[in-house]
């Protein structure tokens, strides 16, 4: 993620603002840290065609998997936890609707 331009970061921020998601959720298991609940962070987006997701993955990492919603086959790019938080902090200056 170090060799990404400011323009590319701005583009990815706009893409996630429009078509992506940022989720912070509580882990629903018995796992706790010092008696406190554990949370996880996920950043991602889904598209029918994988090209833009593959480009994003090549720039910032993450993974792409097949995904289906309402019977429509799609591709989903995801990043989790520490890497997702790092990406959110890098995108924050360019984000409009999805700010931390």
N, C-alpha and C positions, 0 to 999 in steps of 0.2 A: 504494500500500500504506500510505500515511500516514494515510488517513482510515478506518481499520479499528478497531473497538472491541476491548477486551480479551476480551469475551465471544465475539466473532466469531473472534478468534485461537484461543481455547480450543476452540471448536467445530471449526475447521479442523484443529487439532492432534489432536483426538480422532478425526476422520474419517480422517486420514492414519495415525494409530496403528492403526485398525481395518481400513481398506480400501485404504490407500495404500502407497507405498513411497518410500524414500530410497536412492539408489544412488550410490556413488562408484566409478568405473571408470577403468582405465588406457586411454588412447587407443591403439588397435592399429595405428597408422600409423607412418610414419617421422618424424613430428613430435616434436621435442624442444625444450626450452628450455635453452640452455646445457648441452647434453648430458644433461639430466635428462628422464625421461618426463613426458608431459603427462597429467593426470587431468581428468575431468569429473564434475560433480555433476548428478543429475537427481532431481526430486521429482515424484510423480504419483499418479494413481489412475484406475481404470477402473470404469465402471458401465454397465448396460444402458440406463438412461434418463439423459439428459444434464442434467437440471435442476439437481441439486446441483453438478455440475461447472461448469455455467455460472455459478452463484452464486459459487463459489470463484474462478473466473476474473474475475468482476466485482470481487471484493474484492482479489485479490493479483496478477492477471495470469496469464501463461502462454498456452497454446494448447490447443484441443480438436480431436481428430481421430478419424475412425472407426477402429476397431481390431477385430480378430477373434482370439479365443482358443478353440481346440478347436471351431471351427465356430460359435461363439456371437458374434454381432455385438454390439459394445459401443462405448462412447465412451471416449477416454482423454484426460485432462488432464495436461499436462506443463509443468514449468519446468526450465530448464537453467542451469548454471554460476553466475555471480555472483548473479542474481536468486534462484536456488534456494537458495544459501547464505544470502542475506539472509533469506529466508523461514524456513529452518531455525533461524536464530538467534532470530527473532521467536517461533517456535513452541516453542522448547526449554523454556521454563518450564512449559508446559502439557502437554508430551509425557510419556508414561509408558514405552512400549516402544520408540519410535524416537527415541532421543537421540543427539546427536553425540558 
